[in-house]
C-alpha cells in the first residue's frame, strides 16, 4: 500500500474528526471511505455516460426507439410485479 499526503484546512480536518467520531471510526478510515465512495461514484457516472453514448449511437444508426407511453406502461407493470413482455424498439413515425 502506498502513502499519499493530503493537506486539509483546519476547519475541514475538525469536521472530518467529528464526523468520524459520530460514525464510530477513525479519521483515517473515514477519509479512505470518502475517497472510495467518491471514486465509485465517478466510475458509475462514467459508465452511465458510456452506455448513454452507446445507446445514442445505436439509435442514430437504426432509428429505432420505444415510445415513452409504451415504456411507461412496461415500467409501471414491472413495478407492480406483473410479468409483461418487453416493448420492442421500432422506427418511429415523424
Backbone torsions as a table, in degrees:
resi	resn	phi	psi	omega
1	UNK	NA	134.6	-179.9
2	UNK	-91.1	165.0	179.3
3	UNK	-111.2	135.3	175.7
4	UNK	-128.0	135.7	178.5
5	UNK	-101.8	131.2	173.9
6	UNK	-123.0	146.6	178.5
7	UNK	-104.9	121.8	-179.7
8	UNK	-109.2	136.1	171.1
9	UNK	-58.5	147.4	-177.0
10	UNK	-54.0	-40.9	-178.8
11	UNK	-62.8	-44.3	179.3
12	UNK	-66.1	-40.8	179.0
13	UNK	-59.7	-41.2	178.7
14	UNK	-66.6	-40.9	178.4
15	UNK	-63.4	-41.6	178.5
16	UNK	-62.3	-44.7	-179.3
17	UNK	-60.3	-43.5	179.2
18	UNK	-66.4	-43.8	-179.7
19	UNK	-64.9	-39.7	178.6
20	UNK	-64.0	-41.9	178.9
21	UNK	-62.2	-44.2	178.2
22	UNK	-63.0	-33.4	-179.6
23	UNK	-82.7	-7.1	178.7
24	UNK	74.7	33.5	-179.1
25	UNK	-138.0	175.7	178.6
26	UNK	-85.1	157.2	175.7
27	UNK	-57.7	-37.4	178.8
28	UNK	-60.3	-50.1	179.5
29	UNK	-63.6	-38.3	179.3
30	UNK	-61.5	-44.2	179.8
31	UNK	-65.8	-43.6	177.9
32	UNK	-59.6	-44.6	179.2
33	UNK	-62.9	-40.0	179.8
34	UNK	-64.5	-41.2	179.0
35	UNK	-66.2	-43.3	179.3
36	UNK	-62.7	-42.7	179.9
37	UNK	-63.6	-44.8	-180.0
38	UNK	-65.8	-38.7	178.3
39	UNK	-64.1	-45.8	178.6
40	UNK	-61.4	-40.3	178.4
41	UNK	-61.5	-44.1	179.5
42	UNK	-65.4	-39.3	178.5
43	UNK	-65.7	-43.0	178.1
44	UNK	-63.3	-40.4	179.0
45	UNK	-63.3	-42.9	178.3
46	UNK	-62.8	-42.5	177.1
47	UNK	-62.3	-40.7	179.1
48	UNK	-60.9	-47.4	180.0
49	UNK	-66.2	-37.3	178.6
50	UNK	-63.7	-42.3	178.7
51	UNK	-67.4	-40.1	177.6
52	UNK	-61.9	-42.7	178.4
53	UNK	-62.8	-41.9	179.9
54	UNK	-64.3	-42.6	-180.0
55	UNK	-68.2	-37.8	178.2
56	UNK	-64.4	-42.6	178.4
57	UNK	-62.6	-40.1	178.1
58	UNK	-63.9	-41.5	178.4
59	UNK	-63.1	-43.9	179.8
60	UNK	-63.5	-34.1	-179.5
61	UNK	-74.3	-42.6	-173.8
62	UNK	-98.7	-28.0	-174.7
63	UNK	73.7	9.9	-177.6
64	UNK	-96.1	143.5	-179.2
65	UNK	-154.8	170.9	175.4
66	UNK	-113.4	123.9	178.7
67	UNK	-58.0	144.7	-176.3
68	UNK	-55.8	-44.0	-177.7
69	UNK	-60.4	-38.6	177.4
70	UNK	-67.7	-43.2	179.2
71	UNK	-63.7	-41.2	-179.5
72	UNK	-63.1	-45.1	177.6
73	UNK	-59.6	-42.6	179.7
74	UNK	-61.5	-49.1	-179.3
75	UNK	-62.3	-42.5	179.7
76	UNK	-62.8	-41.3	179.2
77	UNK	-65.0	-42.5	179.7
78	UNK	-63.1	-42.7	179.0
79	UNK	-63.3	-33.9	179.2
80	UNK	-77.7	-1.5	178.0
81	UNK	85.5	9.5	-180.0
82	UNK	-80.8	147.0	172.6
83	UNK	-92.1	115.4	-178.4
84	UNK	-131.4	154.4	176.4
85	UNK	-73.7	139.8	178.4
86	UNK	-70.9	133.4	178.6
87	UNK	-66.2	145.3	-178.5
88	UNK	-96.9	138.9	176.1
89	UNK	-69.3	148.6	177.5
90	UNK	-153.5	164.6	176.6
91	UNK	-69.4	131.2	-177.9
92	UNK	-90.5	152.0	179.3
93	UNK	-80.0	149.0	178.6
94	UNK	-71.4	NA	NA
